[in-house]
């Protein structure tokens, strides 16, 4: 919750913060943040080996400290390289945290209950995003340098609080030595798991569409009011926060691979609804169609995200779970790094190109989930089945 509130507060104001507190242009800030995200990609796989060797808790605590240092550094970063360095610390720390986090959840959750716990924690995270987004709106309303600096300081302190809280979490560590399974060689030769990673990449691409493509499309192409972008993000967060547990309880007993495929197809349906919004004439109808698209898109996220996380954890052997989940998280980090450039580029070519490309990606994800249902044993289990 702490991580999500901090992220939800800072992400909406990140570009504005650097423009307001440094002499950098918007293009320079964007280039610095993108470079940092790309340079941070190796951090997750490296941390996966450390998780397997030393357990998840110390790695998670270090990740929190790294992010605290990174945010405090924003107070003093004035040039491109300073912003890039601090952003790299935050991107690397976040990638490390999310990789070790999945190992801890898998260790603490009973078999058959992992969808429930990944779903619950996803709900908490999205409620945190909603709270953070509301707080960022207050900061934007104030609009002073001091308001932006306060966000950064509070965010840094929140990571120190998370560092302290993590001391009470059991250390998830397998008894077997990972060297006996030849480490990364075993992971990279596991073709069935690579199939799950490819499916996870399709999920991740869809998840980043909400942050990158949908707000721009709604406010620029459809000419909806500026508040629409924040409202759509908040609607998504609230629907997941409130509805995830309810929907997962109704999905108990369903085959995992079929739920995954259904999630991808719901994503695809949402994209086609967004495309149809451009064909409406009245602004009220356009807004109604966009809201419908967000609801369908969010339902796809509720179906796919927790099941994909649970399957990735169940399909990895405990002695190498850190490496396996780091590879799975790498797909998410890669999607996050390239999404701003790729999705904005597609939108500049034309709205149909962007939405149909995303639709095709989701159809591919559904096909990969269906194939996984035939060759990966854990995807044939039913939700709630131990």
MOVEN-V10862 format. One record per residue. N is the residue number from 1. RES is the residue in three letters. SS is DSSP state (H for helix, E for strand, - for the rest). PHI is phi in degrees with one decimal (* if undefined). BURIAL is + if it has 9 or more other ideal C-beta (glycine too) atoms within 8 Angstrom, else -. Layout:
# MOVEN-V10862
[[N | RES | SS | PHI | BURIAL] [N | RES | SS | PHI | BURIAL]]
This chain:
# MOVEN-V10862
[[1 | UNK | - | * | -] [2 | UNK | H | -62.0 | +] [3 | UNK | H | -59.6 | +] [4 | UNK | H | -71.0 | +] [5 | UNK | H | -63.0 | +] [6 | UNK | H | -60.8 | +] [7 | UNK | H | -65.0 | +] [8 | UNK | H | -64.5 | +] [9 | UNK | H | -73.6 | +] [10 | UNK | H | -83.6 | +] [11 | UNK | H | -56.1 | +] [12 | UNK | - | -64.8 | +] [13 | UNK | - | -110.5 | +] [14 | UNK | H | -60.2 | +] [15 | UNK | H | -62.8 | +] [16 | UNK | H | -64.9 | +] [17 | UNK | H | -59.7 | +] [18 | UNK | H | -70.8 | +] [19 | UNK | H | -65.7 | +] [20 | UNK | H | -79.3 | -] [21 | UNK | H | -107.4 | +] [22 | UNK | - | -128.9 | +] [23 | UNK | - | -93.5 | -] [24 | UNK | - | -76.6 | +] [25 | UNK | - | -81.4 | -] [26 | UNK | H | -61.3 | -] [27 | UNK | H | -65.6 | -] [28 | UNK | H | -65.4 | +] [29 | UNK | H | -63.4 | +] [30 | UNK | H | -60.5 | +] [31 | UNK | H | -64.7 | +] [32 | UNK | H | -64.6 | +] [33 | UNK | H | -68.4 | +] [34 | UNK | H | -66.9 | +] [35 | UNK | H | -60.2 | +] [36 | UNK | H | -62.1 | +] [37 | UNK | H | -63.5 | +] [38 | UNK | H | -68.5 | -] [39 | UNK | H | -67.8 | +] [40 | UNK | - | -83.2 | +] [41 | UNK | H | -57.1 | +] [42 | UNK | H | -68.4 | -] [43 | UNK | H | -62.6 | +] [44 | UNK | H | -61.6 | +] [45 | UNK | H | -59.2 | +] [46 | UNK | H | -62.9 | -] [47 | UNK | H | -65.5 | +] [48 | UNK | H | -58.7 | +] [49 | UNK | H | -65.4 | +] [50 | UNK | H | -67.4 | +] [51 | UNK | H | -61.9 | +] [52 | UNK | H | -63.7 | +] [53 | UNK | H | -84.6 | -] [54 | UNK | H | -110.6 | -] [55 | UNK | - | 96.9 | +] [56 | UNK | H | -79.9 | +] [57 | UNK | H | -59.8 | +] [58 | UNK | H | -61.7 | +] [59 | UNK | H | -68.1 | +] [60 | UNK | H | -62.9 | +] [61 | UNK | H | -67.2 | +] [62 | UNK | H | -62.3 | +] [63 | UNK | H | -60.3 | +] [64 | UNK | H | -65.2 | +] [65 | UNK | H | -63.6 | +] [66 | UNK | H | -60.7 | +] [67 | UNK | H | -69.5 | +] [68 | UNK | H | -62.3 | +] [69 | UNK | H | -64.0 | +] [70 | UNK | H | -61.4 | +] [71 | UNK | H | -70.4 | +] [72 | UNK | H | -62.2 | +] [73 | UNK | H | -63.3 | +] [74 | UNK | H | -59.7 | +] [75 | UNK | - | -66.4 | -] [76 | UNK | - | -114.1 | -] [77 | UNK | - | -77.8 | +] [78 | UNK | - | -121.7 | -] [79 | UNK | - | -115.0 | -] [80 | UNK | H | -60.1 | +] [81 | UNK | H | -70.6 | -] [82 | UNK | H | -65.1 | +] [83 | UNK | H | -63.9 | +] [84 | UNK | H | -62.3 | +] [85 | UNK | H | -62.3 | +] [86 | UNK | H | -66.3 | +] [87 | UNK | H | -66.0 | +] [88 | UNK | H | -64.6 | +] [89 | UNK | H | -58.8 | +] [90 | UNK | H | -69.4 | +] [91 | UNK | H | -66.0 | +] [92 | UNK | H | -65.9 | +] [93 | UNK | H | -62.0 | +] [94 | UNK | H | -68.7 | +] [95 | UNK | H | -62.6 | +] [96 | UNK | H | -64.2 | +] [97 | UNK | H | -61.1 | +] [98 | UNK | H | -66.8 | +] [99 | UNK | H | -67.1 | +] [100 | UNK | H | -70.3 | +] [101 | UNK | H | -60.4 | +] [102 | UNK | H | -63.2 | +] [103 | UNK | H | -63.0 | +] [104 | UNK | H | -66.6 | +] [105 | UNK | H | -60.8 | +] [106 | UNK | H | -62.8 | +] [107 | UNK | H | -73.4 | +] [108 | UNK | H | -86.5 | -] [109 | UNK | - | -86.1 | +] [110 | UNK | - | -69.3 | -] [111 | UNK | - | -55.8 | -] [112 | UNK | - | 93.0 | -] [113 | UNK | - | -113.3 | +] [114 | UNK | H | -71.4 | +] [115 | UNK | H | -59.6 | +] [116 | UNK | H | -61.0 | +] [117 | UNK | H | -76.8 | +] [118 | UNK | H | -61.9 | +] [119 | UNK | H | -66.3 | +] [120 | UNK | H | -62.2 | +] [121 | UNK | H | -68.1 | +] [122 | UNK | H | -64.8 | +] [123 | UNK | H | -63.8 | +] [124 | UNK | H | -60.5 | +] [125 | UNK | H | -62.8 | +] [126 | UNK | H | -70.8 | +] [127 | UNK | H | -64.5 | +] [128 | UNK | H | -62.9 | +] [129 | UNK | H | -60.5 | +] [130 | UNK | H | -64.2 | +] [131 | UNK | H | -62.9 | +] [132 | UNK | H | -62.0 | +] [133 | UNK | H | -62.9 | +] [134 | UNK | H | -65.9 | +] [135 | UNK | H | -65.7 | +] [136 | UNK | H | -65.5 | +] [137 | UNK | H | -62.5 | +] [138 | UNK | H | -63.9 | -] [139 | UNK | H | -62.7 | +] [140 | UNK | H | -64.9 | +] [141 | UNK | H | -66.8 | -] [142 | UNK | H | -70.0 | -] [143 | UNK | - | 72.5 | -] [144 | UNK | - | -95.9 | -] [145 | UNK | H | -61.6 | -] [146 | UNK | H | -63.5 | -] [147 | UNK | H | -64.4 | +] [148 | UNK | H | -64.0 | +] [149 | UNK | H | -64.2 | +] [150 | UNK | H | -62.2 | +] [151 | UNK | H | -58.5 | +] [152 | UNK | H | -64.9 | +] [153 | UNK | H | -65.1 | +] [154 | UNK | H | -62.4 | +] [155 | UNK | H | -63.1 | +] [156 | UNK | H | -61.7 | +] [157 | UNK | H | -64.6 | +] [158 | UNK | H | -65.4 | +] [159 | UNK | H | -69.9 | +] [160 | UNK | H | -67.4 | +] [161 | UNK | H | -64.7 | +] [162 | UNK | H | -64.2 | +] [163 | UNK | H | -57.1 | +] [164 | UNK | H | -68.0 | -] [165 | UNK | H | -62.9 | +] [166 | UNK | H | -66.6 | +] [167 | UNK | H | -67.4 | -] [168 | UNK | H | -93.8 | -] [169 | UNK | - | -90.4 | +] [170 | UNK | - | -58.1 | -] [171 | UNK | - | -83.0 | -] [172 | UNK | - | -78.2 | +] [173 | UNK | - | -147.1 | -] [174 | UNK | - | -75.4 | +] [175 | UNK | - | -74.6 | -] [176 | UNK | - | -71.8 | -] [177 | UNK | - | -83.5 | -] [178 | UNK | H | -62.9 | +] [179 | UNK | H | -63.1 | -] [180 | UNK | H | -66.9 | -] [181 | UNK | H | -107.4 | +] [182 | UNK | - | 64.7 | -] [183 | UNK | - | 55.3 | +] [184 | UNK | H | -65.1 | +] [185 | UNK | H | -59.6 | -] [186 | UNK | H | -64.0 | +] [187 | UNK | H | -64.5 | +] [188 | UNK | H | -73.5 | -] [189 | UNK | - | -91.0 | -] [190 | UNK | - | -84.1 | +] [191 | UNK | H | -61.0 | -] [192 | UNK | H | -68.1 | +] [193 | UNK | H | -71.2 | +] [194 | UNK | H | -61.6 | +] [195 | UNK | H | -63.2 | +] [196 | UNK | H | -65.8 | +] [197 | UNK | H | -64.7 | +] [198 | UNK | H | -62.7 | +] [199 | UNK | H | -64.6 | +] [200 | UNK | H | -64.3 | +] [201 | UNK | H | -61.4 | +] [202 | UNK | H | -64.1 | +] [203 | UNK | H | -61.3 | +] [204 | UNK | H | -63.2 | +] [205 | UNK | H | -59.0 | +] [206 | UNK | H | -66.4 | +] [207 | UNK | H | -62.8 | +] [208 | UNK | H | -79.0 | +] [209 | UNK | H | -61.8 | +] [210 | UNK | H | -64.8 | +] [211 | UNK | H | -81.6 | +] [212 | UNK | H | -106.2 | +] [213 | UNK | H | -89.5 | +] [214 | UNK | H | -61.9 | +] [215 | UNK | H | -62.6 | +] [216 | UNK | H | -65.0 | +] [217 | UNK | H | -61.9 | +] [218 | UNK | H | -68.0 | +] [219 | UNK | H | -89.6 | +] [220 | UNK | H | -95.0 | -] [221 | UNK | H | -69.9 | +] [222 | UNK | - | -87.6 | +] [223 | UNK | - | 58.0 | -] [224 | UNK | - | -78.3 | +] [225 | UNK | - | -57.4 | -] [226 | UNK | - | -60.3 | -] [227 | UNK | H | -68.2 | -] [228 | UNK | H | -60.7 | +] [229 | UNK | H | -59.4 | +] [230 | UNK | H | -66.4 | +] [231 | UNK | H | -65.7 | -] [232 | UNK | H | -66.8 | +] [233 | UNK | H | -62.5 | +] [234 | UNK | H | -66.7 | +] [235 | UNK | H | -59.3 | +] [236 | UNK | H | -59.9 | +] [237 | UNK | H | -64.1 | +] [238 | UNK | H | -68.5 | +] [239 | UNK | H | -60.5 | +] [240 | UNK | H | -69.7 | +] [241 | UNK | H | -60.5 | +] [242 | UNK | H | -91.1 | -] [243 | UNK | H | -97.2 | +] [244 | UNK | H | -60.4 | +] [245 | UNK | H | -62.9 | +] [246 | UNK | H | -62.8 | -] [247 | UNK | H | -65.8 | +] [248 | UNK | H | -63.7 | +] [249 | UNK | H | -64.7 | -] [250 | UNK | H | -76.0 | -] [251 | UNK | H | -89.4 | +] [252 | UNK | - | -57.6 | +] [253 | UNK | - | 94.8 | -] [254 | UNK | - | -83.9 | +] [255 | UNK | E | -69.8 | +] [256 | UNK | H | -58.3 | +] [257 | UNK | H | -61.6 | +] [258 | UNK | H | -71.4 | +] [259 | UNK | H | -65.5 | +] [260 | UNK | H | -59.7 | +] [261 | UNK | H | -61.3 | +] [262 | UNK | H | -63.9 | +] [263 | UNK | H | -60.6 | +] [264 | UNK | H | -62.4 | +] [265 | UNK | H | -68.9 | +] [266 | UNK | H | -67.6 | +] [267 | UNK | H | -55.1 | +] [268 | UNK | H | -59.8 | +] [269 | UNK | H | -63.4 | +] [270 | UNK | H | -60.0 | +] [271 | UNK | H | -64.2 | +] [272 | UNK | H | -67.2 | +] [273 | UNK | H | -66.6 | +] [274 | UNK | H | -59.3 | +] [275 | UNK | H | -62.3 | +] [276 | UNK | H | -68.8 | +] [277 | UNK | H | -61.7 | +] [278 | UNK | - | -71.3 | -] [279 | UNK | - | -91.4 | -] [280 | UNK | - | -79.0 | +] [281 | UNK | - | -103.2 | -] [282 | UNK | - | -71.4 | -] [283 | UNK | H | -63.5 | -] [284 | UNK | H | -63.8 | -] [285 | UNK | H | -67.7 | +] [286 | UNK | H | -58.7 | +] [287 | UNK | H | -62.5 | +] [288 | UNK | H | -62.9 | -] [289 | UNK | H | -65.9 | +] [290 | UNK | H | -63.1 | +] [291 | UNK | H | -62.5 | +] [292 | UNK | H | -61.3 | +] [293 | UNK | H | -59.8 | +] [294 | UNK | H | -65.2 | +] [295 | UNK | H | -62.8 | +] [296 | UNK | H | -65.9 | +] [297 | UNK | H | -58.1 | +] [298 | UNK | H | -65.4 | +] [299 | UNK | H | -62.2 | +] [300 | UNK | H | -61.2 | +] [301 | UNK | H | -65.0 | +] [302 | UNK | H | -63.3 | +] [303 | UNK | H | -69.1 | +] [304 | UNK | H | -85.7 | +] [305 | UNK | H | -62.5 | +] [306 | UNK | H | -68.0 | +] [307 | UNK | H | -68.3 | +] [308 | UNK | H | -61.8 | +] [309 | UNK | H | -65.3 | +] [310 | UNK | H | -66.3 | +] [311 | UNK | H | -63.5 | +] [312 | UNK | H | -60.9 | +] [313 | UNK | H | -70.8 | +] [314 | UNK | H | -68.5 | +] [315 | UNK | - | -82.0 | +] [316 | UNK | - | -103.9 | +] [317 | UNK | - | -68.2 | -] [318 | UNK | H | -54.4 | -] [319 | UNK | H | -64.3 | +] [320 | UNK | H | -119.1 | +] [321 | UNK | H | -63.2 | +] [322 | UNK | H | -60.3 | +] [323 | UNK | H | -68.8 | +] [324 | UNK | H | -60.4 | +] [325 | UNK | H | -73.3 | +] [326 | UNK | H | -65.4 | +] [327 | UNK | H | -65.8 | +] [328 | UNK | H | -64.5 | +] [329 | UNK | H | -68.7 | +] [330 | UNK | H | -60.1 | +] [331 | UNK | H | -62.0 | +] [332 | UNK | H | -68.1 | +] [333 | UNK | H | -63.6 | +] [334 | UNK | H | -63.6 | +] [335 | UNK | H | -62.1 | +] [336 | UNK | H | -66.5 | +] [337 | UNK | H | -73.2 | +] [338 | UNK | H | -96.4 | -] [339 | UNK | H | -57.5 | +] [340 | UNK | H | -58.1 | +] [341 | UNK | H | -72.4 | -] [342 | UNK | H | -67.0 | -] [343 | UNK | H | -71.3 | +] [344 | UNK | H | -66.3 | +] [345 | UNK | H | -64.1 | -] [346 | UNK | H | -63.9 | +] [347 | UNK | H | -66.6 | +] [348 | UNK | H | -69.3 | -] [349 | UNK | H | -71.3 | -] [350 | UNK | - | 161.7 | -] [351 | UNK | H | -57.5 | +] [352 | UNK | H | -59.1 | -] [353 | UNK | H | -61.5 | +] [354 | UNK | H | -63.5 | +] [355 | UNK | H | -70.6 | +] [356 | UNK | H | -71.2 | +] [357 | UNK | H | -64.5 | +] [358 | UNK | H | -65.1 | +] [359 | UNK | H | -61.3 | +] [360 | UNK | H | -63.3 | -] [361 | UNK | H | -62.3 | +] [362 | UNK | H | -69.7 | +] [363 | UNK | H | -63.6 | +] [364 | UNK | H | -61.0 | +] [365 | UNK | H | -60.0 | +] [366 | UNK | H | -64.4 | +] [367 | UNK | H | -64.9 | +] [368 | UNK | H | -63.6 | +] [369 | UNK | H | -64.3 | +] [370 | UNK | H | -65.7 | +] [371 | UNK | H | -64.5 | +] [372 | UNK | H | -59.7 | +] [373 | UNK | H | -62.5 | +] [374 | UNK | H | -96.1 | -] [375 | UNK | H | -117.4 | -] [376 | UNK | - | -110.4 | +] [377 | UNK | H | -58.7 | -] [378 | UNK | H | -66.1 | +] [379 | UNK | H | -76.3 | +] [380 | UNK | H | -85.7 | +] [381 | UNK | - | -70.9 | +] [382 | UNK | E | -95.3 | +] [383 | UNK | - | -59.9 | +] [384 | UNK | - | 90.7 | +] [385 | UNK | - | -89.2 | -] [386 | UNK | - | -77.6 | -]]
